[in-house]
Every structure is written in C-alpha cells, then in structure tokens.
Amino acid sequence: MGGAASVPTDPSRRLQVIGAGYSRTGTVSMQMALTKLLDGPVIHGGTQLLEGSDACCKTWIEAYEAKRRGDREETLKCVRRATAGFVGTTDLPTIDFIPELMELYPEAKVVLVGRDPERWARSVEGLSKHIILWWLPYAMLPVPGWRWFFTFTRHFSESGRRFEVPKERRDDADNGGRPDPNMLLAYNDWVRSVVPKEKLLEMGLGDGWAPLCKFLGVPVPNEPFPRANDTDAAAKYAKRVFATLAQVWLGIFSVSGVVAYSVIRLYKERSLF
C-alpha cells in the first residue's frame, strides 16, 4: 500500500506495460517509475483498492468470479473495463490476470521485478501484522471501495495457493505462519512460462532506470529511481486506515444514538395522551 490512486482521463489510452512483480517487490516504486516514463495513469492494486472507486473494486471482483467459473469472455470484458485508460499496471489484482492482459493488450511489455526471497517473506510477514485482523473486513463494510476488502483477500489467498509448496515438502513447515520464500520463486517461474522472452524484462529496483528505459525505448530521467512503500510506510498507512474507520463508526454510532433517543422520546410523548 502507498502512493496515490491513479485516475484515467483518456479512455483511448492503452496499456503499455504490465508490472508482473509480486506484492512486496517494490510495486509502488514501479508504479511511480512507470507513471514518470509513460506519462499516464498506472494502476497499483493495493492503492486502487483502498483509495479507488467502489465501481473499480466491484469490477475486479467480477473479473475474479468470472475467471473462477471459467467464463473467459466475461473475464476479458471485466479486465478491459477495469484497465481502460491506464498505461501501466502493478501489484494485485492485475498480476492474477497477466494472460488476460497480454491478450487484451498484445503490444504491452512485461516487467518482472525480483527480490531476495527471504527478505520478501519477512516483508510480507511484517505487512500481515498490520492488515490480517479478523475484524478488519467487517469494520470496512460501511466504506465504499473498502467494503470489498474481505472478498479481495479471499481471492488473493486462493490465487496465491497455486504457488505454495506443500508443508510436507518444506524444510520450515513449522514456521509459525511465515510466508514460504519459495512461493515467490514459483510465482516468478510462472510469469516466465506465460510471457514470451522478447516481451519480458527481469530487473531489480537496485538496477535503477537504465534497464527499464532501454527496454521501453525512452530517455533516462535526470533524477533518482523512486523508492517507496517500505514496511514503516505500510504501518503508517494502516494507522491512517484505522483512524478513518474510527471516524466512520463514531459517526454511525452517533447517528444511531440520536435516532434511538428521538424514537424513545416520541414514544414517551405519545404515551402521555
């Protein structure tokens, strides 16, 4: 999470880059870099979920559900609607639709950002402490966009299981729920299997602008490569979410209290006559 939700203003613009890096591999940094290089709106899934419109979130849910039941035509229709006017994508949910995105936008190139698997697992574990709370999806129900959080997390979890190594085959099966580093390696292998080599760039954030700009055929910006969305930033964002939820529910309880008081007072007044 982090960055800002992108809003397309020109529906005729088409996707140029598909960011295939898994969550917690610098997806916000890649969103910022692609926004700079492509001069247009770039989707970052986590940010779009928490800061985007209710309709946007619902469309992605419909895409997941269509894909789950094997309705290819409806899946493509939903993904096309959800990506209309964007020039790039990063993070979930778009990484779950890479084959569909390549079919819809055959001219688009794919960028896979790698990361040390152990560091990735620790990063995911750190983020989970802030967002994997049993009550959070229910608290989000009154908020447009956020109300889809529970459904999103269910679909994310189901899609991620494709890359999990069975516990009986893992050396660290009793790791207390910590993500398996091999999951990231399995996901990256899947990306390589579905994307033609000539359309795929593999890089690390530490590589800077050079490989990305060469791959896209654009000039190298005269500024540092963006770096964002570390664990501390995610923690601060989570606190902002909790503060917003507290305000929303305080308002709900306040209104409910006023309504209850008014009903009781009206009942008592009528009982006097």
Summary of the structure (lengths in Angstrom):
residues: 273
radius of gyration: 21.5
end to end distance: 59.0
largest distance: 84.6
contacts: 792
relative contact order: 0.15
helix: 61%
strand: 7%
